[in-house]
Amino acid sequence: MIDPIAIAIGPLKIHWYGIIMGLAFFLGTYLARYNSKRSGIDPDHVLNMVVLIIPAAIVCARLYYVTFEWQQYKDNPLDIFAVWQGGLAIHGGLIGGVLAGAWYIRKHNLPFLRLADIFMPSVILGQAIGRWGNFINQEAHGDVVSAEFMEKFPAFIREQMFIGGQYYHPTFLYESLWNLVVFAILMLMLYRFKKFDGQVLFSYMILYSIGRFFIEGMRTDSLLIADTLRVAQLVSLCLIAAGVILMLVFARKSKQAGHSQNSIE
């Protein structure tokens, strides 16, 4: 088992979870600044937005999780602040990040969809990296599996997924790998196949949510509504539907605009 504390200096403890999340934010920010230069957006705007987005995402991710797991925290409210123990809901983080980013974009009169397209590869890359924080904390895993099944995985994953005398599905790994596939698709779309602003954002909504929906069904620690309905699956279905509709609407508008431009020429 990997010690969740990476560095301990007296009372100061630095957790692997925090280091991994910090790496995710750093790489995501670097990538967003790089993409902004290629997309004609001042990279300073990206940096300014990140300063707002990161704390908003962390706070909302925690509040989202605590809201659905209130029974766990109602008797020990100070545990709400122990984010290094895990318990950051991605969908909550997305809500916080979008709200903070939208406020900045509106204030500076920037193109929302173009900036969203710039940020989406960074978001999915950060999610792929962040899942390894769940690995360290032995959370976000699936149900019990056999030792024979776990022989398919490297030794360090097998050992970390051996919890309480049993092996568990490394669903964190499945989602991390799926997110890397989505990351590659979004980057390719951004630089080779983008036809209209919003295309990368809508693709993220669809592709990430498809993977999340199926992987969430394998997990044992899902946030629930009425003890039966998995929140992440419900949100994923909504995002898929919204993404498909928006993709079709904006693709049609882009096509019509192209025809109009050709007619003028």
Secondary structure, DSSP 4 states (H G I P E B T S, - for coil): ---SEEEEETTEEEEHHHHHHHHHHHHHHHHHHHHHHHTT--HHHHHHHHHHHHHHHHHHHHHHHHHHTHHHHTT-GGGGG-GGG----HHHHHHHHHHHHHHHHHHTT--HHHHHHHHHHHHHHHHHHHHHHHHHTT-S-BSEE-HHHHTTS-HHHHHHTEETTEEE--HHHHHHHHHHHHHHHHHHIIIII--STTHHHHHHHHHHHHHHHHHHTTBSS--EETTTEEHHHHHHHHHHHHHHHHHHHHHHHHHHHHHHHHHH-
